[in-house]
Each structure stands twice: as structure tokens, then as C-alpha cells.
Amino acid sequence: MSSSREISEFYGVGSVGWQQAGLKLSESTYPPSFKMPSHAHDEAYLGVVLSGGYTERVGKAICDRKPLTTVFHPRGELHSVEFNSRVRIFHIEITREFCGRLAQYSALPKKSEEGYGGPLASLAIRLHNEFRSRDSWSELSIEGLTLEIMAQLARSWSRAAEGAAPAWLDRIRQRLCSRVADPPTLAELAEDAGVHPVHLARQFRKHFRCTIGDFIRRVRIEFACREIAETDAPLSEVAIALGFYDQSHFCNTFRRFTGTTPAAYRAVCRAG
């Protein structure tokens, strides 16, 4: 396995990177109120917000980035950043060689794109875990996970081009997000939407690419990631607040979606 360690070009503390398979991986921590002037990168890259939040200006657009947001920037795109708190970001620089391989399957966007939570966040956390726990199989795993992330982003762009979900379905999604610990039943959701439960389940899967049950579990884990990274709440309390049977059930579900344990994730977010 060929690999090398090098200092990343990203600002921030602790930006020691690892390069392989046409990818450059690094992790940086930024202090509160730190401002990054307008700049561009020579390579396209993905940034995954592990903890904290920041405001980014891209052209005339002002975007608030929160934990579990994955952002894609094409090479050469000017942007500036202001960090609102202590922020930890995982960077995946995508070389032109790797972009060339991707272009055989899908055109890369010419402007920045973002995705929050969902399968994208699960893949990004798994990739970060692989980066921090490298072994002889990491090159293959990292390349595969990066391809999956790009495919997931491409699906998001495709769905956006096709049009948003119906208003009634988006209302159902918002209701599920607001009742993480005690979600409504399928019958209650269908009554609220004024549709048959089977139609609701089919349309939900079509537009959000998962079942309602998987969506609820994923939202719980996303909420848990924020609580674990940004509070000192005991893991047992986080588990109970999110409606898990016990801490063991919580830890098993967390590992299934992220590839790591809640304790390990907290340690990563607090390091540095």
C-alpha cells in the first residue's frame, strides 16, 4: 500500500494529512471567532463538520454550516469563512486524477453543494473513522467510501433537479424530526397527511430513499452526534432522551450508522 503523510494546506490546528488513491485526507480544529479570508483551493474537496458551526460566504450566498453537514467545493471556487465556535472539520481533497475517474460516471458540480445528515453523514463519519484507524485495508475502504459519498451527493443533485417532495410529505418529514424520542405511528402520519398509509410509505421511500423507520433511527443518531460532541451529558442520559431502550441498544444503533461507538466519537470531537 502506497501512502504518505504531509501537512495539509488547510488553515487550523492539527492539520496533519494522509494521501492515497488520489485523495488527501486531513482534520483541522478552528478556534471561536477565527476568520478565514476569501480564498480558493487547487483541488476540489469535501468538508465534513464534526462539531461546532461556522458561516461561509460563497459568492453572494451566505451559508450556515452545522454539525453533520457535508460540503463540496469545486477547485478554484472563492469562499470565506467565519467560525462561530470551536469547530472540527474533516477534509477530503479530491485530486484531478480522482475527479477524472468520477467524470466517467457523473459530472461534478461547478459550484458548491451541501448535504445535511442522512446517509451522507453516516458515510462521512465512517470515512472519518477509517481515516483515524488506518490499517492495510484502509486505502481500499477510503476510496470506496469516498465514491459512495460522491454517489450520494449526485443522487441529491438529481432529486433536486427533479423537484422537491410534495408539501404534505415534507410536513411529515418535519413532524418526524420534531418528535425524535416519541415518533407518531404510521396511521397517525397518514391521517395527518390525508393519504393511505401504504401510499405514504411508498412516497416516503421514493423521495427520501429509506423507510420511515430507518429515517427515525438516523435522525436520532444525528441528534445524538450533536449532543455527544457539544455537551457533557452522560451517554445513558442521551440514550434515554432519544427513546432508546437502554444504553446498549443506543450504542449498537450508533455503531451501525456511524461505524464507531458514542464514546469514541466524543473522544474524537474533544481531541486537540
C-alpha angles and dihedrals in degrees: 000000000000116000141144138194120228141159111267121234091231121108119241139072124302097014096162108150141195125217129205144130092019092305133108116205126193142151128218137187120208127197123236116277092014111149123207113202123228109293143147135218129232091225133045112253148182121225121199118197107220097176140350126025142254143186119240129193117207111176105310094337120101113200130188111216117202133180115299092024116136115203127192121203122184116225115276096021112141117228139153129209138206117190115220095192140353102312132194118197132182113212128205111188112199113209123217088251091059092042088054091057091048092050089066088070107025138004113249115236117260093218137041118288132185140197128193126210122319123091089332093063092046091053092045093052090048089052091049090050090051090050092054095043102043123175137159091292097048097097091060093042095047093049091048094049092048090052090050091051092051090047090051091050090048090053089051092051090048093051090048090053091049092053138263125290116273114278092247091054093048088051089055091050091051091048091053091050091051093052102047098147097040109026121189120252123258089252091054092048093048091050090050091050094042093233137110114273091238091053090048093051092048095047092046092054092045095053102032099033095229141070121268089250093054090046091055092048091048093050090050091054092047090053089046091053091056093047093047094048100043107030137049093228112143113254090240090059092048089052094051094044090055095050101254118150092237142329092279092056089047094050093048093050092045091053092048092056100036107023092235140072127262090245093051091047091052091049091053093049092049097044122107 
